[in-house]
Amino acid sequence: MKEDEKIKIFLVDDDELFLNLLKIQFIQNGDFMVEQFTTGEACVEHLFEKPDVVILDYHLNGVVSHAMNGIETLDQIKKYDPTIPVIMLSSQDKIDVAIECMHHRALDYIVKSETAFVRLQQAIERIFHYQKIEKELNWYMDRM
């Protein structure tokens, strides 16, 4: 598969070990181009590269003490381009955190666990499935 046909994923997490593990899993298990960032600010600075999906940690407080957290980063991503799909990732298995992420227009919320990668792959597949359906629907609607 050509570089321009690969799915471009931005991984944003302050846990570099987790970031590297995810990056390796994505590269080994699919046609993905992966860029990783340890702060929300770095991610936002690179949005001009037009990621297909952003996987974003909820906290983001381990590298720079006054860095944007995940929700602030999510808001900045949606301000830049509301169509960029964002999947929130967190070690917190709390419904109120998931609801907060959805209120800020995240498409999904996944808890960091041993099954996180599989669940991320499934979420990405759903995103592209829905985008395909939406394009087809728009095509039909334009012809009516």
C-alpha positions in Angstrom: 0.0 0.0 0.0 1.2 3.5 -0.9 2.1 6.0 1.8 -0.8 8.3 0.8 -3.3 5.3 1.1 -2.3 4.5 4.7 -4.4 5.7 7.6 -2.6 8.5 9.3 -3.0 8.2 13.1 -1.8 10.7 15.7 -1.1 9.1 19.0 -1.1 11.5 21.9 0.0 10.3 25.3 2.4 11.4 28.0 3.4 7.7 28.7 6.1 7.2 26.1 6.3 3.4 26.8 2.6 3.0 26.1 2.9 5.3 23.0 5.7 3.2 21.6 3.9 -0.1 22.2 0.8 1.3 20.5 2.8 2.6 17.6 4.5 -0.8 17.1 1.1 -2.6 17.2 -0.4 -0.3 14.7 2.5 -0.5 12.3 2.7 -4.3 12.6 -1.1 -4.9 12.3 -2.3 -2.7 9.5 -1.7 0.0 6.9 -1.1 2.8 9.3 1.2 5.8 9.4 1.7 6.8 13.0 2.9 10.0 14.5 3.3 10.3 18.2 3.2 13.3 20.5 3.7 13.5 24.3 1.7 16.8 24.7 -1.5 18.1 23.4 0.3 21.3 22.2 2.6 19.3 19.9 -0.4 17.5 18.5 -2.3 20.7 17.8 0.8 22.2 16.1 0.8 19.3 13.6 -2.9 19.3 12.7 -2.1 20.8 9.4 -0.8 17.3 8.5 -4.5 16.2 8.4 -4.6 13.1 10.5 -7.3 10.6 9.7 -7.8 9.7 13.4 -6.4 11.1 16.7 -6.0 8.8 19.7 -5.8 11.1 22.7 -5.0 10.4 26.3 -7.4 12.0 28.8 -4.8 13.3 31.3 -1.6 14.3 29.5 0.1 15.7 32.6 3.2 13.6 32.9 5.7 15.4 30.7 5.0 19.1 31.1 3.3 20.2 34.3 1.2 23.0 32.8 0.4 21.3 29.5 -3.1 21.0 28.1 -5.0 18.1 29.3 -6.8 15.7 27.0 -10.2 17.6 27.1 -8.5 20.9 26.3 -6.6 19.2 23.5 -9.8 17.7 22.2 -11.5 21.1 22.2 -8.6 22.6 20.2 -8.7 19.8 17.7 -12.4 20.2 17.2 -11.9 24.0 16.9 -9.3 23.5 14.2 -11.4 20.9 12.3 -14.6 19.4 13.8 -14.5 16.5 11.3 -11.3 15.0 12.7 -12.3 11.8 14.6 -10.9 11.7 18.1 -10.8 8.6 20.3 -10.1 9.3 23.9 -8.0 6.8 25.8 -7.6 6.7 29.6 -6.6 4.5 32.5 -9.8 5.6 34.3 -12.7 3.3 34.0 -15.3 5.9 35.1 -18.5 6.6 33.3 -18.5 10.3 34.2 -15.1 10.7 32.4 -16.4 8.9 29.3 -19.5 11.1 29.3 -17.4 14.2 29.6 -15.3 13.1 26.6 -18.5 12.5 24.6 -19.8 16.0 25.5 -16.6 17.4 24.1 -17.3 15.5 20.8 -15.0 12.5 21.1 -16.2 9.7 19.0 -15.2 6.9 21.4 -13.7 6.4 24.9 -11.5 3.4 25.5 -9.9 2.3 28.8 -6.3 1.4 28.7 -6.0 -2.3 29.2 -4.6 -5.4 27.6 -7.5 -5.3 25.1 -7.1 -1.5 24.3 -5.3 -2.1 20.9 -8.0 -4.5 19.6 -10.7 -2.0 20.8 -8.9 0.9 19.1 -8.7 -1.1 15.8 -12.4 -1.8 16.0 -13.2 1.8 16.7 -11.1 3.0 13.7 -12.9 0.4 11.5 -16.3 1.8 12.7 -15.2 5.3 12.0 -14.2 4.5 8.4 -17.3 2.3 7.9 -19.6 5.2 9.0 -17.6 7.7 6.8 -18.1 5.4 3.8 -21.9 5.1 4.5 -22.1 8.9 4.9 -20.4 9.5 1.6 -22.7 7.0 -0.1 -25.8 8.6 1.5 -24.6 12.1 0.4 -24.1 10.8 -3.1 -27.6 9.5 -3.3 -29.1 12.6 -1.7 -27.4 14.8 -4.2 -29.0 12.9 -7.0 -32.6 13.2 -5.7 
